[in-house]
């Protein structure tokens, strides 16, 4: 506590106010019709299908393409689905639905409008998914360069004939068997010959997203390679093989039809929730300041930082990050996490009041109050984080960190991605973490700082009816 100086309060306050401005309004520069984004604001948030609606598009295979058998058809359609999912995930589009009709060779995709879209043109929105993903094999690990284009190209998707998942009975491991076209055999042999035994990887990229980076153990000259990994599971090798096959598909998906999806709730429901949240925040701030005085002021500033921090994560904030897809349940997650932040501040303020009533000095009461309150706050927020993580794992995309981490629990169930519920879990998870940052750490620093000002050391500024004891 002694190390916290007077200016700390103003530094934390300036940081939170700056974060508030940047999060709400962003930073943009304009040159003619071109807009350059330096910091993303709330206008860059991508709203879910339930709020703004979206696009319903049906992809199909070309008329002149014929699968040899049902197994090849299923593998090809699964590979195409995997590529579309990669496209969605890389753009932070979590509120989407994908259905595969193997009998008619159709893939139905539903996803929300992107941020700032005012034309609501389904055809233009479908172009956002782009053509079939560009598969490349490049020298080096993903972190060896700022862009995948900076890594030397070895082969492309057209040089890959097929990839297949495999279980190696000899050592009990899962692997991916890679078969190359004649066009890629020589280049792959040359690259693996140079890199063999050096510890350098040949990374596999789908557009700008790395999907695997196996190191080269020996030169591969016959056009047949094996991709292995210590963390490979049956599902992992199937997913990797599907992605590689997707980038090397012998057919180009064609658009059969597309249409607009009307929002289930609409922007009016979103606006109503936002207004309700602002009003509730204002009422809570007034009550907190009335009951806890200076502690209430500090709590209000901390809660503002928590709310703006959550929005900053959702907007993407910096231009290199895509905006997270926010749904109505996602907004509810932010509000619920802020409510937990209110609880944290109430618990802390009550503990400090109790310590003051027992006769402790202001410094002693602040230290003891924060120490006593932390255990309860920690338990509540850790519980919230666990629940949110489970929701993200159960209803997120199969490749998300939470889904992979919880695979041992959910392996008995099929995929159940639901963007609306995932959005709720994500904002709840972020809010709980930010509660530790702003509701605990920032609030404590500000309180210790203002207690250093002589004019603010009167204990009645922190609790009613208490005599000053130094």
C-alpha positions in Angstrom: 0.0 0.0 0.0 2.9 2.4 0.8 4.2 2.0 -2.7 1.0 3.4 -4.3 1.5 7.1 -4.8 -1.0 9.9 -5.2 -0.8 10.2 -9.0 -1.8 6.6 -9.4 -5.5 7.5 -9.2 -5.3 10.0 -12.0 -3.2 7.6 -14.1 -5.8 4.8 -13.8 -8.7 7.3 -14.3 -7.0 8.7 -17.5 -6.4 5.2 -18.8 -10.1 4.2 -18.3 -11.4 7.4 -19.8 -9.1 7.0 -22.7 -10.2 3.4 -23.2 -13.8 4.6 -23.0 -13.3 7.2 -25.8 -11.3 4.9 -28.1 -13.7 2.0 -27.6 -16.8 4.0 -28.3 -15.5 6.2 -31.1 -12.4 4.5 -32.5 -9.7 6.3 -34.5 -10.1 6.7 -38.2 -8.4 8.7 -40.9 -9.9 9.5 -44.3 -8.2 10.2 -47.6 -10.9 10.7 -50.2 -13.2 7.7 -50.2 -10.6 5.5 -48.3 -11.0 5.0 -44.6 -8.0 3.8 -42.6 -8.7 2.2 -39.2 -6.3 2.8 -36.4 -8.4 1.8 -33.5 -11.8 0.0 -34.0 -14.9 1.5 -32.3 -18.3 0.1 -31.6 -19.4 0.7 -35.1 -17.1 -2.1 -36.2 -18.9 -4.7 -34.1 -20.3 -7.5 -36.2 -23.8 -8.1 -34.9 -25.3 -11.6 -34.9 -28.1 -13.0 -37.1 -30.5 -12.5 -34.3 -29.9 -8.7 -34.3 -29.2 -7.7 -38.0 -30.1 -10.8 -39.9 -27.8 -12.3 -42.5 -27.4 -14.4 -45.5 -28.6 -17.9 -46.4 -26.5 -19.4 -49.3 -26.5 -22.8 -50.8 -23.3 -24.1 -52.4 -23.2 -27.1 -54.7 -20.7 -29.0 -56.8 -20.4 -28.3 -60.6 -22.7 -30.3 -62.9 -19.7 -31.8 -64.7 -18.1 -33.2 -61.6 -19.0 -36.8 -60.6 -17.8 -38.5 -57.5 -16.6 -42.1 -58.0 -18.6 -43.4 -55.0 -20.5 -42.4 -51.9 -17.3 -42.5 -49.7 -15.6 -40.0 -52.1 -18.7 -37.8 -52.1 -18.9 -37.7 -48.3 -15.1 -37.0 -48.0 -15.3 -34.2 -50.6 -18.3 -32.5 -49.0 -16.8 -32.8 -45.5 -13.6 -31.2 -46.9 -15.5 -28.3 -48.4 -17.5 -27.8 -45.1 -14.2 -27.7 -43.2 -12.8 -25.0 -45.5 -15.9 -22.9 -45.1 -15.6 -23.2 -41.3 -12.0 -22.1 -41.5 -13.1 -19.0 -43.4 -15.7 -18.3 -40.7 -13.3 -18.8 -37.8 -10.5 -16.7 -39.3 -13.0 -13.8 -39.6 -14.3 -14.2 -36.1 -17.8 -15.1 -37.5 -19.0 -17.4 -34.7 -22.7 -17.0 -35.2 -23.1 -19.2 -38.2 -24.8 -22.5 -39.3 -23.5 -25.1 -41.8 -25.5 -28.0 -43.0 -24.3 -30.7 -45.5 -26.8 -32.6 -47.7 -24.7 -35.4 -49.1 -27.5 -36.8 -51.3 -27.9 -33.6 -53.3 -24.3 -32.5 -52.9 -25.3 -29.2 -51.3 -23.9 -27.2 -48.4 -26.2 -24.7 -46.7 -24.5 -21.8 -44.9 -26.1 -19.1 -42.8 -24.0 -16.2 -41.4 -24.6 -12.5 -40.3 -24.0 -9.3 -42.2 -20.6 -7.8 -41.7 -20.1 -4.6 -39.7 -20.9 -1.4 -41.6 -22.9 -3.2 -44.4 -25.7 -1.0 -45.4 -26.5 -2.5 -48.8 -27.7 -5.9 -47.4 -26.8 -7.4 -50.8 -26.7 -11.2 -50.3 -24.6 -11.7 -53.5 -22.0 -9.2 -52.3 -22.0 -10.7 -48.8 -21.3 -14.2 -50.2 -18.2 -12.9 -51.9 -16.8 -12.3 -48.4 -16.4 -16.0 -48.1 -14.3 -15.8 -51.3 -13.3 -18.5 -53.6 -12.1 -21.9 -52.4 -9.3 -21.4 -49.8 -5.7 -21.2 -51.0 -3.6 -24.0 -49.6 0.1 -23.6 -49.4 3.1 -25.4 -47.9 5.9 -22.9 -46.8 9.3 -23.1 -45.2 9.4 -22.1 -41.6 7.2 -21.9 -38.5 4.2 -19.5 -38.5 6.0 -17.2 -36.0 9.1 -16.9 -38.2 7.6 -14.0 -40.2 5.0 -11.3 -39.9 3.1 -12.7 -42.9 2.8 -16.1 -44.4 3.8 -14.5 -47.7 7.2 -13.8 -46.2 7.9 -17.6 -45.9 9.3 -19.3 -49.0 6.6 -21.2 -51.0 7.2 -25.0 -51.4 4.0 -26.3 -53.0 0.4 -25.2 -53.4 -2.9 -27.0 -53.1 -3.0 -28.0 -56.7 0.2 -30.0 -56.1 -1.5 -32.2 -53.5 -3.4 -35.2 -54.8 -5.0 -36.2 -51.6 -4.6 -36.4 -47.8 -5.9 -39.2 -45.6 -6.1 -39.8 -41.9 -4.4 -43.0 -40.7 -3.8 -45.0 -37.6 -0.3 -46.4 -37.3 -0.6 -49.7 -35.6 3.1 -50.1 -35.2 3.5 -47.3 -32.7 -0.2 -46.6 -31.9 -0.2 -43.0 -33.2 -2.4 -41.1 -35.5 -1.0 -39.5 -38.7 -1.9 -37.9 -42.0 -0.8 -39.6 -45.2 0.0 -37.1 -47.9 0.1 -38.0 -51.6 1.5 -35.4 -54.0 0.9 -34.8 -57.7 3.9 -35.1 -60.1 3.9 -31.3 -60.2 4.8 -31.0 -56.6 7.0 -34.0 -56.0 10.3 -32.5 -57.2 9.9 -29.2 -55.3 8.8 -31.0 -52.1 11.9 -33.3 -52.4 14.2 -30.4 -52.8 12.8 -28.5 -49.8 12.7 -31.5 -47.5 16.2 -32.4 -48.5 17.5 -29.0 -47.5 15.5 -28.9 -44.2 15.9 -32.5 -43.1 17.3 -32.7 -39.5 17.6 -28.9 -39.2 14.5 -28.6 -36.9 12.9 -26.2 -39.5 9.2 -26.9 -40.3 7.2 -26.9 -43.4 4.1 -25.1 -42.3 0.7 -25.7 -43.9 -1.5 -22.6 -44.5 -5.1 -22.2 -45.4 -5.2 -18.6 -46.7 -3.5 -16.6 -43.9 -4.3 -19.2 -41.2 -1.6 -21.9 -40.2 -3.2 -25.3 -39.7 -0.1 -27.4 -39.1 3.7 -27.0 -38.9 5.5 -30.4 -38.9 9.3 -30.4 -38.8 11.2 -32.2 -41.5 13.0 -35.4 -40.3 14.1 -36.8 -43.6 14.0 -36.0 -47.4 10.8 -37.1 -49.1 11.4 -38.0 -52.7 8.6 -40.4 -53.7 5.7 -37.9 -53.5 4.3 -39.6 -50.4 4.7 -38.0 -47.0 3.5 -38.6 -43.5 2.5 -35.8 -41.1 2.8 -36.8 -37.5 2.4 -34.9 -34.2 2.6 -35.7 -30.5 -0.8 -34.2 -29.9 -2.6 -35.9 -32.9 -5.9 -37.6 -32.1 -8.3 -39.4 -34.4 -10.4 -36.2 -34.7 -7.3 -34.0 -35.2 -6.0 -36.0 -38.2 -9.4 -36.2 -39.8 -9.8 -32.4 -39.5 -6.3 -31.8 -40.9 -6.8 -34.2 -43.8 -10.2 -32.5 -44.6 -8.6 -29.1 -44.6 -5.8 -30.2 -46.9 -8.2 -31.9 -49.2 -10.4 -28.8 -49.1 -7.6 -26.6 -50.3 -6.8 -29.2 -53.0 -10.4 -29.9 -54.1 -10.7 -31.1 -57.7 -13.9 -29.1 -57.9 -15.0 -25.5 -57.3 -18.0 -25.0 -55.2 -20.7 -23.0 -57.1 -23.5 -20.8 -55.6 -26.8 -22.5 -56.2 -28.9 -19.8 -54.5 -28.8 -17.1 -51.8 -31.3 -15.1 -49.9 -31.6 -12.7 -46.9 -32.4 -13.9 -43.4 -34.5 -11.6 -41.3 -33.4 -11.0 -37.7 -35.2 -13.0 -35.1 -35.1 -10.1 -32.6 -33.8 -7.1 -34.5 -31.8 -4.0 -33.7 -34.7 -2.6 -31.6 -34.2 -5.4 -29.1 -30.4 -4.7 -29.1 -31.0 -1.0 -28.6 -33.5 -1.7 -25.8 -31.0 -3.9 -24.0 -28.2 -1.3 -24.4 -30.5 1.5 -23.1 -31.6 -0.7 -20.2 -27.9 -1.4 -19.4 -27.0 2.3 -19.4 -29.9 3.2 -17.2 -29.1 0.3 -14.8 -25.4 1.4 -14.7 -26.4 4.9 -13.9 -28.8 3.8 -11.1 -26.2 1.4 -9.7 -23.6 4.2 -9.7 -25.9 6.6 -7.8 -26.7 3.9 -5.2 -23.0 2.9 -4.8 -21.9 6.5 -4.3 -24.7 7.2 -1.9 -24.0 4.1 0.2 -20.2 3.9 0.0 -19.2 7.5 -0.8 -15.6 7.6 -2.1 -15.5 3.8 -2.4 -18.6 4.1 -4.5 -16.9 6.6 -6.8 -14.0 4.3 -7.3 -16.3 1.3 -7.9 -18.1 3.2 -10.6 -14.9 4.1 -12.4 -13.8 0.5 -12.2 -17.1 -0.8 -13.5 -16.8 1.7 -16.4 -13.4 0.3 -17.2 -14.7 -3.3 -17.1 -17.6 -2.5 -19.5 -15.3 -0.7 -22.0 -12.7 -3.4 -21.8 -15.3 -6.0 -22.7 -16.5 -3.9 -25.7 -12.8 -3.3 -26.8 -12.3 -7.1 -26.9 -15.4 -7.5 -29.0 -14.6 -4.7 -31.5 -11.2 -6.2 -32.2 -9.8 -2.7 -31.0 -6.7 -2.8 -33.2 -7.1 -3.1 -37.0 -5.2 -6.3 -37.2 -8.0 -8.2 -35.4 -11.4 -9.0 -36.7 -14.5 -8.0 -34.7 -16.1 -10.6 -32.6 -19.7 -11.5 -33.6 -22.0 -10.2 -30.9 -25.5 -11.5 -30.3 -28.3 -10.6 -27.9 -27.1 -13.4 -25.4 -23.6 -11.9 -25.8 -24.9 -8.5 -24.6 -26.6 -10.4 -21.7 -23.2 -11.9 -20.9 -21.6 -8.5 -20.6 -24.4 -7.2 -18.3 -24.2 -10.3 -16.1 -20.4 -10.0 -15.8 -20.8 -6.3 -14.8 -23.3 -7.4 -12.2 -20.7 -9.7 -10.8 -18.3 -6.7 -10.8 -20.9 -4.8 -8.7 -21.1 -7.6 -6.3 -17.3 -7.6 -6.0 -17.3 -3.9 -5.1 -20.2 -4.2 -2.7 -18.4 -7.0 -0.9 -15.2 -5.1 -0.7 -16.9 -1.9 0.5 -18.8 -3.7 3.2 -15.6 -5.4 4.4 -13.8 -2.1 4.7 -16.8 -0.6 6.6 -16.7 -3.5 9.0 -13.0 -2.9 9.6 -13.6 0.8 10.2 -16.4 0.1 12.7 -14.1 -2.2 14.7 -11.8 0.7 15.3 -9.0 0.2 12.8 -7.2 3.1 11.1 -8.1 4.0 7.5 -5.0 2.3 6.1 -5.5 -0.8 8.2 -9.2 -1.0 7.3 -8.4 -0.7 3.6 -5.8 -3.4 3.6 -7.8 -5.8 5.8 -11.0 -5.1 3.8 -9.5 -5.9 0.4 -7.7 -8.9 1.8 -10.9 -10.4 3.3 -13.0 -9.6 0.2 -10.6 -11.1 -2.3 -11.2 -14.8 -1.4 -15.0 -14.4 -1.9 -14.5 -12.5 -5.2 -12.0 -15.0 -6.4 -14.3 -17.9 -5.8 -17.2 -16.3 -7.5 -15.3 -15.2 -10.6 -13.4 -18.5 -11.0 -16.8 -20.3 -10.9 -18.0 -17.9 -13.6 -14.9 -18.5 -15.7 -15.4 -22.2 -15.5 -19.0 -22.0 -16.6 -18.2 -19.7 -19.4 -15.4 -21.9 -20.6 -17.7 -24.9 -20.7 -20.3 -23.0 -22.7 -17.6 -21.9 -25.2 -16.3 -25.5 -25.5 -19.8 -27.0 -25.8 -21.2 -24.6 -28.3 -18.1 -23.1 -30.0 -16.4 -24.1 -33.3 -14.7 -27.5 -33.2 -11.3 -25.8 -33.6 -11.7 -23.3 -30.8 -9.3 -23.5 -27.9 -12.1 -24.3 -25.4 -13.6 -27.0 -27.7 -10.2 -28.7 -28.1 -9.4 -28.4 -24.3 -12.8 -30.0 -23.4 -12.8 -32.6 -26.1 -12.2 -35.4 -23.5 -15.5 -34.4 -21.9 -17.6 -33.8 -25.0 -16.2 -36.5 -27.3 -19.4 -38.6 -26.9 -21.5 -35.8 -28.4 -21.6 -34.6 -31.9 -20.8 -31.0 -33.0 -23.3 -28.6 -31.6 -22.0 -25.1 -32.6 -24.4 -22.4 -31.6 -23.1 -18.9 -32.1 -25.6 -17.2 -29.8 -24.7 -19.4 -26.8 -21.0 -19.2 -27.7 -21.3 -15.4 -27.7 -22.8 -15.5 -24.2 -20.1 -17.7 -22.9 -17.3 -15.6 -24.6 -18.5 -12.3 -23.1 -19.1 -13.9 -19.7 -15.5 -15.3 -19.8 -14.0 -11.9 -20.8 -16.1 -10.0 -18.3 -15.0 -12.3 -15.4 -11.3 -11.8 -16.3 -11.8 -8.0 -16.6 -13.4 -8.1 -13.2 -10.1 -9.1 -11.7 -8.3 -6.4 -13.7 -10.7 -3.4 -13.0 -13.0 -4.5 -10.2 -10.1 -5.7 -8.0 -6.7 -4.4 -9.1 -7.6 -1.0 -10.6 -10.1 -0.3 -7.8 -7.6 -1.1 -5.1 -4.9 1.0 -6.7 -7.3 4.0 -7.0 -8.5 3.6 -3.4 -5.0 3.4 -1.9 -4.0 6.4 -4.0 -6.8 8.7 -2.9 -6.3 7.7 0.7 -2.9 9.4 0.5 -4.5 12.8 0.1 -4.8 14.5 3.5 -8.2 16.1 2.6 -9.6 12.6 1.8 -8.4 10.7 4.9 -11.6 11.5 6.8 -13.1 8.0 7.4 -16.6 9.4 7.0 -15.8 9.7 3.3 -15.7 5.8 3.4 -18.3 5.0 6.0 -20.9 6.9 8.0 -20.6 7.5 11.8 -17.0 6.4 12.2 -14.5 8.4 14.3 -11.1 9.2 12.8 -8.2 7.2 14.3 -5.4 8.3 12.1 
